[in-house]
Amino acid sequence: MKILVTGTAGFIGFHLAEKLLRRGDEVVGIDSINDYYDPKLKYARLAESGIGASAEAWGCEIRSTKYPKYRFIRMKLEDREALQKLFAREKFDVVVNLAAQAGVRYSLENPYAYIESNIVGFLNLLECARHNPVKHFVYASSSSVYGGNTKTPFSEEDRVDNPVSLYAATKKSNELMAHVYSKLYGIPTTGLRFFTVYGPWGRPDMAPMLFTKAILAGEPIKVFNNGNLSRDFTYIDDIVGGVVRVVDKAPETSENPPVPAEVYNIGCGHPMQLMDFIRTLEEALGRKAQMEMLPMQKGDVYTTYADTSRLEQDMHYKPKVELEEGVQRFIEWIHFSEIDL
């Protein structure tokens, strides 16, 4: 298949592109390579996939030196004209949209970035898929859509009309927009509500990387809500394996439901207390963490806990990597990585 993967300089997009390429798919990757966090890590991910320094140039197609079926173009989803030309030229079989302005807390500081990328950019992709039909349109949603829900585990059947951040609101908007395009134009769409993803090449603004860097440097880690938080930490290989299963199975139009649109939770299904996660990191690093206890932050949630039973039933998804093993792999990558994190 020829697959467009947006956000291939990002954490999940990088790993997904590699997985698809290794099994023989043709991948076209696009990414704006913004500076939400240090672009050096994004360029390093691209380099790992054979995309060289010329990736900095806007609109230039670069062929991978590692994977003959991989091409990369630096492009913004907001660039409607460039996106339309790309779709018309390439005739994609599948679209996987992993590009977005990420980060819950940052949405409090820079709201316009979220509307431009997550709403305008997403609409541009849907319009391109409408005028250049694809077999399946897969996109990243987020566990943040559950907002202030207190019922756990979070199920796809739960209400998601109580977001606590603009980021969460844009992700719920994506689900509604995709559903409309499925209903009106018959585009098969699947949204994936990602829970807390970690592993090698992970985002430096997320707790696993922030905590690890601070512990290694002998600096205090910031522990919000005095550590009274829990997260459904999910290893990157399990996440990518699940995404590939979804890519290969588009929802079908039937009498019930009449719309080819699905939304799934994708996580581990075993939340861990933040303090237990810190202890796991300490054991893997062989060092104790200094902790700065802080109150709850605006836009944050107390727990994330995925009910993945629908994904397990429909896609035979089953996470395999236990937290201790995943953390150990992550720490090994930190130690052997030549990237200045």
VODODREN-178016 format. One record per residue (C-alpha): residue in one letter; chain; x, y, z. Coordinates in steps of 0.5 Angstrom, whole numbers, plus 2048, in hexadecimal, padded with zeros to 3 digits. Each point is the difference from the previous one (the first is absolute). Layout:
@aa: A ch: A x: X y: Y z: Z
...
END
This chain:
@aa: M ch: A x: 800 y: 800 z: 800
@aa: K ch: A x: 802 y: 807 z: 7FF
@aa: I ch: A x: 7FF y: 804 z: 807
@aa: L ch: A x: 800 y: 807 z: 802
@aa: V ch: A x: 803 y: 801 z: 807
@aa: T ch: A x: 800 y: 807 z: 803
@aa: G ch: A x: 804 y: 801 z: 805
@aa: T ch: A x: 806 y: 7FC z: 7FE
@aa: A ch: A x: 805 y: 804 z: 804
@aa: G ch: A x: 7FC y: 7FF z: 806
@aa: F ch: A x: 800 y: 7FA z: 805
@aa: I ch: A x: 7FB y: 7FC z: 7FE
@aa: G ch: A x: 800 y: 802 z: 7F9
@aa: F ch: A x: 807 y: 7FE z: 800
@aa: H ch: A x: 7FF y: 7F9 z: 802
@aa: L ch: A x: 7FA y: 7FF z: 7FC
@aa: A ch: A x: 804 y: 802 z: 7FA
@aa: E ch: A x: 805 y: 7FB z: 801
@aa: K ch: A x: 7FB y: 7FA z: 802
@aa: L ch: A x: 7FD y: 801 z: 7F9
@aa: L ch: A x: 806 y: 801 z: 7FC
@aa: R ch: A x: 803 y: 7F9 z: 803
@aa: R ch: A x: 7FA y: 7FC z: 7FE
@aa: G ch: A x: 800 y: 803 z: 7F9
@aa: D ch: A x: 7FB y: 806 z: 800
@aa: E ch: A x: 802 y: 806 z: 7FC
@aa: V ch: A x: 800 y: 806 z: 805
@aa: V ch: A x: 800 y: 808 z: 7FE
@aa: G ch: A x: 801 y: 804 z: 807
@aa: I ch: A x: 7FF y: 807 z: 801
@aa: D ch: A x: 801 y: 804 z: 806
@aa: S ch: A x: 801 y: 808 z: 801
@aa: I ch: A x: 805 y: 7FE z: 805
@aa: N ch: A x: 7FE y: 806 z: 805
@aa: D ch: A x: 804 y: 802 z: 806
@aa: Y ch: A x: 7FB y: 7FE z: 805
@aa: Y ch: A x: 806 y: 7FC z: 803
@aa: D ch: A x: 807 y: 800 z: 7FD
@aa: P ch: A x: 800 y: 7FE z: 7F9
@aa: K ch: A x: 807 y: 7FD z: 801
@aa: L ch: A x: 7FC y: 7FA z: 802
@aa: K ch: A x: 7FB y: 800 z: 7FA
@aa: Y ch: A x: 806 y: 800 z: 7FB
@aa: A ch: A x: 803 y: 7FB z: 804
@aa: R ch: A x: 7FA y: 7FB z: 7FF
@aa: L ch: A x: 800 y: 802 z: 7F9
@aa: A ch: A x: 807 y: 7FF z: 7FF
@aa: E ch: A x: 7FF y: 7F9 z: 803
@aa: S ch: A x: 7FB y: 7FE z: 7FB
@aa: G ch: A x: 805 y: 802 z: 7FA
@aa: I ch: A x: 7FE y: 808 z: 7FF
@aa: G ch: A x: 806 y: 804 z: 800
@aa: A ch: A x: 801 y: 807 z: 802
@aa: S ch: A x: 7FC y: 803 z: 7FA
@aa: A ch: A x: 7FA y: 7FF z: 804
@aa: E ch: A x: 800 y: 807 z: 802
@aa: A ch: A x: 7FE y: 802 z: 7F9
@aa: W ch: A x: 7F9 y: 802 z: 800
@aa: G ch: A x: 7FC y: 7FC z: 7FA
@aa: C ch: A x: 806 y: 7FC z: 7FE
@aa: E ch: A x: 7FF y: 7F8 z: 7FF
@aa: I ch: A x: 806 y: 7FC z: 803
@aa: R ch: A x: 800 y: 7F9 z: 7FF
@aa: S ch: A x: 803 y: 7FC z: 805
@aa: T ch: A x: 807 y: 7FD z: 800
@aa: K ch: A x: 7FE y: 7FA z: 804
@aa: Y ch: A x: 7F9 y: 7FE z: 7FE
@aa: P ch: A x: 7FF y: 801 z: 7F8
@aa: K ch: A x: 7F8 y: 800 z: 801
@aa: Y ch: A x: 801 y: 806 z: 805
@aa: R ch: A x: 7FF y: 808 z: 7FE
@aa: F ch: A x: 800 y: 806 z: 804
@aa: I ch: A x: 7FD y: 807 z: 7FF
@aa: R ch: A x: 800 y: 805 z: 805
@aa: M ch: A x: 7F9 y: 803 z: 800
@aa: K ch: A x: 7FB y: 803 z: 804
@aa: L ch: A x: 7F9 y: 7FD z: 800
@aa: E ch: A x: 7FD y: 808 z: 800
@aa: D ch: A x: 804 y: 800 z: 7F9
@aa: R ch: A x: 7F9 y: 7FE z: 7FC
@aa: E ch: A x: 803 y: 801 z: 7F9
@aa: A ch: A x: 806 y: 7FC z: 802
@aa: L ch: A x: 7FC y: 7FB z: 803
@aa: Q ch: A x: 7FB y: 800 z: 7FA
@aa: K ch: A x: 806 y: 7FF z: 7FB
@aa: L ch: A x: 803 y: 7FA z: 804
@aa: F ch: A x: 7F9 y: 7FC z: 800
@aa: A ch: A x: 7FF y: 801 z: 7F9
@aa: R ch: A x: 807 y: 7FE z: 7FE
@aa: E ch: A x: 801 y: 7FA z: 805
@aa: K ch: A x: 7F9 y: 7FD z: 800
@aa: F ch: A x: 801 y: 7FD z: 807
@aa: D ch: A x: 7FC y: 7F9 z: 802
@aa: V ch: A x: 800 y: 802 z: 808
@aa: V ch: A x: 801 y: 807 z: 804
@aa: V ch: A x: 803 y: 7FF z: 807
@aa: N ch: A x: 800 y: 807 z: 803
@aa: L ch: A x: 804 y: 801 z: 806
@aa: A ch: A x: 802 y: 807 z: 7FF
@aa: A ch: A x: 7FD y: 805 z: 805
@aa: Q ch: A x: 802 y: 805 z: 805
@aa: A ch: A x: 801 y: 7FC z: 806
@aa: G ch: A x: 801 y: 801 z: 808
@aa: V ch: A x: 7FA y: 802 z: 804
@aa: R ch: A x: 804 y: 805 z: 804
@aa: Y ch: A x: 802 y: 804 z: 7FA
@aa: S ch: A x: 7F9 y: 801 z: 7FE
@aa: L ch: A x: 7FF y: 805 z: 805
@aa: E ch: A x: 806 y: 804 z: 7FE
@aa: N ch: A x: 7FF y: 800 z: 7F8
@aa: P ch: A x: 7F9 y: 7FE z: 7FE
@aa: Y ch: A x: 800 y: 802 z: 7F9
@aa: A ch: A x: 805 y: 7FB z: 7FF
@aa: Y ch: A x: 7FB y: 7FB z: 801
@aa: I ch: A x: 7FB y: 802 z: 7FC
@aa: E ch: A x: 804 y: 801 z: 7FA
@aa: S ch: A x: 803 y: 7F9 z: 800
@aa: N ch: A x: 7FB y: 7FC z: 804
@aa: I ch: A x: 7FA y: 803 z: 7FD
@aa: V ch: A x: 802 y: 804 z: 7F9
@aa: G ch: A x: 805 y: 7FB z: 7FE
@aa: F ch: A x: 7FC y: 7FA z: 802
@aa: L ch: A x: 7FA y: 803 z: 7FC
@aa: N ch: A x: 805 y: 800 z: 7FA
@aa: L ch: A x: 802 y: 7F9 z: 800
@aa: L ch: A x: 7F8 y: 7FE z: 800
@aa: E ch: A x: 7FF y: 804 z: 7FA
@aa: C ch: A x: 806 y: 7FD z: 7FD
@aa: A ch: A x: 7FD y: 7F9 z: 801
@aa: R ch: A x: 7F9 y: 802 z: 7FE
@aa: H ch: A x: 803 y: 803 z: 7F9
@aa: N ch: A x: 805 y: 7FA z: 800
@aa: P ch: A x: 7FD y: 7FA z: 802
@aa: V ch: A x: 804 y: 7FC z: 805
@aa: K ch: A x: 7FE y: 7F9 z: 803
@aa: H ch: A x: 801 y: 802 z: 807
@aa: F ch: A x: 801 y: 806 z: 804
@aa: V ch: A x: 804 y: 7FF z: 807
@aa: Y ch: A x: 801 y: 805 z: 805
@aa: A ch: A x: 803 y: 802 z: 807
@aa: S ch: A x: 7FB y: 802 z: 805
@aa: S ch: A x: 802 y: 800 z: 807
@aa: S ch: A x: 7FE y: 7FD z: 807
@aa: S ch: A x: 7FF y: 808 z: 802
@aa: V ch: A x: 7F9 y: 800 z: 7FD
@aa: Y ch: A x: 7FE y: 7FC z: 806
@aa: G ch: A x: 801 y: 807 z: 804
@aa: G ch: A x: 7FD y: 800 z: 807
@aa: N ch: A x: 7FD y: 7F9 z: 800
@aa: T ch: A x: 800 y: 7FC z: 806
@aa: K ch: A x: 7FE y: 7F9 z: 7FE
@aa: T ch: A x: 806 y: 7FC z: 7FE
@aa: P ch: A x: 802 y: 7FC z: 7FC
@aa: F ch: A x: 7FE y: 805 z: 7FB
@aa: S ch: A x: 7FC y: 7FD z: 7FA
@aa: E ch: A x: 7FE y: 802 z: 7F9
@aa: E ch: A x: 7F9 y: 800 z: 803
@aa: D ch: A x: 801 y: 806 z: 805
@aa: R ch: A x: 7FE y: 807 z: 7FF
@aa: V ch: A x: 806 y: 804 z: 7FE
@aa: D ch: A x: 7FD y: 807 z: 800
@aa: N ch: A x: 804 y: 803 z: 806
@aa: P ch: A x: 807 y: 802 z: 7FD
@aa: V ch: A x: 804 y: 803 z: 805
@aa: S ch: A x: 805 y: 803 z: 7FB
@aa: L ch: A x: 800 y: 803 z: 7F9
@aa: Y ch: A x: 804 y: 7FA z: 7FD
@aa: A ch: A x: 7FB y: 7FB z: 803
@aa: A ch: A x: 7FA y: 804 z: 7FC
@aa: T ch: A x: 804 y: 800 z: 7FA
@aa: K ch: A x: 801 y: 7F9 z: 800
@aa: K ch: A x: 7F8 y: 7FF z: 802
@aa: S ch: A x: 7FF y: 804 z: 7FA
@aa: N ch: A x: 804 y: 7FC z: 7FB
@aa: E ch: A x: 7FC y: 7FA z: 802
@aa: L ch: A x: 7F9 y: 804 z: 7FE
@aa: M ch: A x: 803 y: 802 z: 7FA
@aa: A ch: A x: 803 y: 7F9 z: 7FE
@aa: H ch: A x: 7F9 y: 7FE z: 801
@aa: V ch: A x: 7FC y: 805 z: 7FC
@aa: Y ch: A x: 805 y: 7FE z: 7FA
@aa: S ch: A x: 7FF y: 7F9 z: 801
@aa: K ch: A x: 7F8 y: 801 z: 800
@aa: L ch: A x: 800 y: 805 z: 7FA
@aa: Y ch: A x: 805 y: 7FD z: 7FC
@aa: G ch: A x: 801 y: 7F9 z: 802
@aa: I ch: A x: 808 y: 801 z: 802
@aa: P ch: A x: 801 y: 7FA z: 804
@aa: T ch: A x: 803 y: 804 z: 807
@aa: T ch: A x: 803 y: 7FD z: 806
@aa: G ch: A x: 803 y: 804 z: 806
@aa: L ch: A x: 804 y: 7FE z: 805
@aa: R ch: A x: 800 y: 802 z: 807
@aa: F ch: A x: 807 y: 800 z: 802
@aa: F ch: A x: 802 y: 7FF z: 807
@aa: T ch: A x: 807 y: 802 z: 804
@aa: V ch: A x: 805 y: 7FD z: 7FA
@aa: Y ch: A x: 807 y: 7FF z: 802
@aa: G ch: A x: 807 y: 7FD z: 7FE
@aa: P ch: A x: 806 y: 801 z: 7FC
@aa: W ch: A x: 800 y: 807 z: 7FB
@aa: G ch: A x: 7FA y: 802 z: 805
@aa: R ch: A x: 7FE y: 808 z: 801
@aa: P ch: A x: 805 y: 804 z: 804
@aa: D ch: A x: 7FA y: 803 z: 803
@aa: M ch: A x: 7FD y: 7FA z: 803
@aa: A ch: A x: 801 y: 7FD z: 807
@aa: P ch: A x: 804 y: 7FA z: 7FE
@aa: M ch: A x: 805 y: 805 z: 7FD
@aa: L ch: A x: 800 y: 806 z: 805
@aa: F ch: A x: 801 y: 7FB z: 806
@aa: T ch: A x: 805 y: 7FC z: 7FD
@aa: K ch: A x: 804 y: 806 z: 7FE
@aa: A ch: A x: 7FF y: 804 z: 807
@aa: I ch: A x: 802 y: 7F9 z: 804
@aa: L ch: A x: 806 y: 7FF z: 7FB
@aa: A ch: A x: 802 y: 808 z: 801
@aa: G ch: A x: 7FF y: 7FF z: 808
@aa: E ch: A x: 7FB y: 806 z: 7FF
@aa: P ch: A x: 7F9 y: 7FF z: 803
@aa: I ch: A x: 7FA y: 7FE z: 7FC
@aa: K ch: A x: 7F9 y: 804 z: 801
@aa: V ch: A x: 7FB y: 7FB z: 802
@aa: F ch: A x: 7F9 y: 803 z: 800
@aa: N ch: A x: 7FA y: 7FF z: 804
@aa: N ch: A x: 805 y: 7FE z: 805
@aa: G ch: A x: 801 y: 7F9 z: 7FC
@aa: N ch: A x: 7F8 y: 7FE z: 801
@aa: L ch: A x: 7FF y: 7FF z: 7F8
@aa: S ch: A x: 800 y: 7FA z: 7FC
@aa: R ch: A x: 802 y: 7FE z: 7F9
@aa: D ch: A x: 7FE y: 7FB z: 7FB
@aa: F ch: A x: 808 y: 7FF z: 7FE
@aa: T ch: A x: 800 y: 7FC z: 7F9
@aa: Y ch: A x: 806 y: 7FE z: 7FD
@aa: I ch: A x: 801 y: 803 z: 7F9
@aa: D ch: A x: 801 y: 7F9 z: 7FC
@aa: D ch: A x: 7F9 y: 7FE z: 803
@aa: I ch: A x: 7FD y: 807 z: 7FE
@aa: V ch: A x: 803 y: 7FF z: 7F9
@aa: G ch: A x: 7FE y: 7F9 z: 7FF
@aa: G ch: A x: 7F9 y: 802 z: 802
@aa: V ch: A x: 800 y: 805 z: 7FB
@aa: V ch: A x: 802 y: 7FC z: 7FA
@aa: R ch: A x: 7FB y: 7FB z: 802
@aa: V ch: A x: 7FB y: 806 z: 7FF
@aa: V ch: A x: 803 y: 802 z: 7FA
@aa: D ch: A x: 7FF y: 7F9 z: 7FC
@aa: K ch: A x: 7F8 y: 800 z: 802
@aa: A ch: A x: 7FC y: 806 z: 7FE
@aa: P ch: A x: 7F9 y: 800 z: 803
@aa: E ch: A x: 7FA y: 7FE z: 7FC
@aa: T ch: A x: 7FA y: 803 z: 7FE
@aa: S ch: A x: 7FA y: 7FC z: 802
@aa: E ch: A x: 7F9 y: 801 z: 803
@aa: N ch: A x: 802 y: 800 z: 807
@aa: P ch: A x: 804 y: 805 z: 800
@aa: P ch: A x: 7FF y: 803 z: 7FA
@aa: V ch: A x: 806 y: 805 z: 800
@aa: P ch: A x: 807 y: 7FD z: 7FF
@aa: A ch: A x: 803 y: 803 z: 806
@aa: E ch: A x: 803 y: 7FD z: 806
@aa: V ch: A x: 804 y: 803 z: 806
@aa: Y ch: A x: 804 y: 7FB z: 804
@aa: N ch: A x: 804 y: 801 z: 807
@aa: I ch: A x: 807 y: 7FE z: 7FF
@aa: G ch: A x: 804 y: 7FF z: 806
@aa: C ch: A x: 803 y: 7FB z: 805
@aa: G ch: A x: 7FA y: 7FF z: 805
@aa: H ch: A x: 804 y: 800 z: 806
@aa: P ch: A x: 801 y: 807 z: 803
@aa: M ch: A x: 805 y: 801 z: 805
@aa: Q ch: A x: 801 y: 805 z: 805
@aa: L ch: A x: 805 y: 806 z: 7FF
@aa: M ch: A x: 804 y: 7FE z: 806
@aa: D ch: A x: 801 y: 7F9 z: 7FE
@aa: F ch: A x: 802 y: 802 z: 7F9
@aa: I ch: A x: 805 y: 804 z: 803
@aa: R ch: A x: 803 y: 7FA z: 804
@aa: T ch: A x: 800 y: 7FC z: 7FA
@aa: L ch: A x: 805 y: 805 z: 7FD
@aa: E ch: A x: 804 y: 801 z: 806
@aa: E ch: A x: 801 y: 7F8 z: 800
@aa: A ch: A x: 802 y: 800 z: 7F9
@aa: L ch: A x: 805 y: 806 z: 800
@aa: G ch: A x: 803 y: 7FE z: 807
@aa: R ch: A x: 7FE y: 807 z: 803
@aa: K ch: A x: 7FC y: 803 z: 804
@aa: A ch: A x: 7FB y: 806 z: 7FE
@aa: Q ch: A x: 800 y: 807 z: 803
@aa: M ch: A x: 7F9 y: 802 z: 800
@aa: E ch: A x: 7FC y: 807 z: 800
@aa: M ch: A x: 7F9 y: 7FF z: 802
@aa: L ch: A x: 7FC y: 805 z: 7FD
@aa: P ch: A x: 7F8 y: 801 z: 7FF
@aa: M ch: A x: 7FC y: 7FD z: 7FB
@aa: Q ch: A x: 801 y: 804 z: 7F9
@aa: K ch: A x: 7FA y: 803 z: 7FC
@aa: G ch: A x: 7FE y: 7FC z: 7FA
@aa: D ch: A x: 803 y: 7FA z: 803
@aa: V ch: A x: 7FB y: 7F9 z: 802
@aa: Y ch: A x: 801 y: 7FC z: 806
@aa: T ch: A x: 800 y: 7F9 z: 7FD
@aa: T ch: A x: 800 y: 7FD z: 7F9
@aa: Y ch: A x: 7FE y: 7F9 z: 800
@aa: A ch: A x: 7FE y: 7FC z: 7F9
@aa: D ch: A x: 7FB y: 7FB z: 7FF
@aa: T ch: A x: 803 y: 7FD z: 7FA
@aa: S ch: A x: 7FB y: 7FA z: 7FF
@aa: R ch: A x: 7FD y: 803 z: 7FA
@aa: L ch: A x: 807 y: 800 z: 7FC
@aa: E ch: A x: 801 y: 7F9 z: 803
@aa: Q ch: A x: 7FA y: 7FE z: 7FD
@aa: D ch: A x: 800 y: 803 z: 7F9
@aa: M ch: A x: 807 y: 800 z: 7FF
@aa: H ch: A x: 803 y: 7FB z: 805
@aa: Y ch: A x: 804 y: 805 z: 803
@aa: K ch: A x: 804 y: 7FE z: 806
@aa: P ch: A x: 806 y: 804 z: 803
@aa: K ch: A x: 806 y: 7FB z: 802
@aa: V ch: A x: 805 y: 805 z: 803
@aa: E ch: A x: 800 y: 800 z: 808
@aa: L ch: A x: 802 y: 807 z: 803
@aa: E ch: A x: 806 y: 7FE z: 803
@aa: E ch: A x: 803 y: 7FD z: 7F9
@aa: G ch: A x: 7FD y: 806 z: 7FC
@aa: V ch: A x: 804 y: 805 z: 805
@aa: Q ch: A x: 806 y: 7FC z: 800
@aa: R ch: A x: 800 y: 800 z: 7F8
@aa: F ch: A x: 7FF y: 807 z: 801
@aa: I ch: A x: 806 y: 801 z: 804
@aa: E ch: A x: 804 y: 7FC z: 7FC
@aa: W ch: A x: 7FF y: 805 z: 7FA
@aa: I ch: A x: 801 y: 806 z: 804
@aa: H ch: A x: 807 y: 7FD z: 802
@aa: F ch: A x: 802 y: 7FE z: 7F9
@aa: S ch: A x: 7FD y: 806 z: 7FD
@aa: E ch: A x: 805 y: 805 z: 7FD
@aa: I ch: A x: 7FA y: 805 z: 800
@aa: D ch: A x: 801 y: 806 z: 804
@aa: L ch: A x: 7FA y: 7FF z: 804
END
